[in-house]
Amino acid sequence: MSEPFASCTVGGGAARAVVAPTHAERLCEGHFPGDPLVPGALLAGLMADVGTRLLAAEHAVPPVLAEIVQCAFLAPVRPSDPIVVEARGAALEVEAEVLAGGTRAAHAILRFRDAA
């Protein structure tokens, strides 16, 4: 699969990624034809991806997702929305959110473990 993000910056204990519009469209293929929505599981996956990139800056081997401690979907996300994923954290716990068109659409607390 191609790179999901048009850009991703990591630094100062935070990461921010902009989802590529073509990737957002692919995420919705077959999901509510005529009224496409990005599925919640895929939003959680985007948050985990950005969390991994954030923690990779602190670890020799990037950690892997161990647990979704909490996840809430707050607003629908359409592929036409500008989609931004932000994450902050340290050690092996990350708080992440999805912003769609400037609205907080999803929030999660993610726990990672060292890759072994």
N, C-alpha and C positions, 0 to 999 in steps of 0.2 A: 504494500500500500504506500502511496506517496506521503510526503510530509504533510501533516494536518494543519500546520501553522504557517501563516504568511510571515510572521515574525515572533520571536521569543527572546525576552531579555531576562537575565538572572543576575542578581547582585543585592547585597545588603540584606540577605535573609528573605528576599521576596522574588517572585517571578511573575511575568506578565506575558501572555501569549495572545495573539490575534489569530483566530481561526480563518484559514483560507476559505473564501466564498465557495470555490469549487468543491472543497472537502465537505463543507456544510451541506451542499446540495446532494453529494453522494451519501451522506449519513441518512438522508430522508427518503432515499429511493424505496418506493413501495410502502412507505409509512404514511397513511392517510392521503392517498392520491387525491389531488384537487384541493387539499388543505394540508400541506406538508408541515409536520412538526419534527423537530429533532428528538428522538427517543431519549427518555431519562437515563437509561443504561449507558447510552453513548455520551451523554453529558458527564456522567460519573467517570467514564473512561477518559474524557478530556481532562477532567480535574486531576485524575491519578497521573496522567502523562505529565502535566505541568508540575505536579508534586515531585515526581521522579526526577525531572530536570532540575528542580530546585535543590533537592538533596544530593544529586550527583555532584554538585559543585563542592560538597563537603566530604565526600567519600571516594576512596580510590576505585571501588566497584559500586556502580549505582545500586541503591537498595531497591527492593521489590515491594509492591503493595501487599500487605498482610491482612488488612481489615478496613472496612468502611465503618467507622465508629458511629457516624451519624450522617445522614444525607436528606436534604429537603429540596423539593422542587417547588418553586414559588411562583413561576410565571411560564407560559408557553414560550418556546424558542422556535422561531421559524428560520429557514435557511437564508432568507433575504435579510434578516437582522444582522447588523455588525455584532459578532460574537467575540467576547474577550474572556479569557480565563486568567484569574489571578490566584496566586498561592503565597502563603507565608508560613514560616515555621522553622524548626530547628530539630536537631537530634533525629528522631524518626517519626515525628508527628507533624502533620501539615493541616492547615485550615485553608480551604480553597472555595472559590465562588465563580459562577458563570454570570457574566453581564451580557444581556442581549438588548441591543438598542439603548444602552444606558440603564436598563432596569435590572436589578438583582433577580436573576431567574433561578439560580440553584446555589446551594451552600453545602459543604461537606467537611467533616473532620476525618482525615485519613491517617491510618497508622501503617508504617512501613517496617520492614525487617531487613537486616543485612543479607545480601545475596550470598548463598553458600553452595 
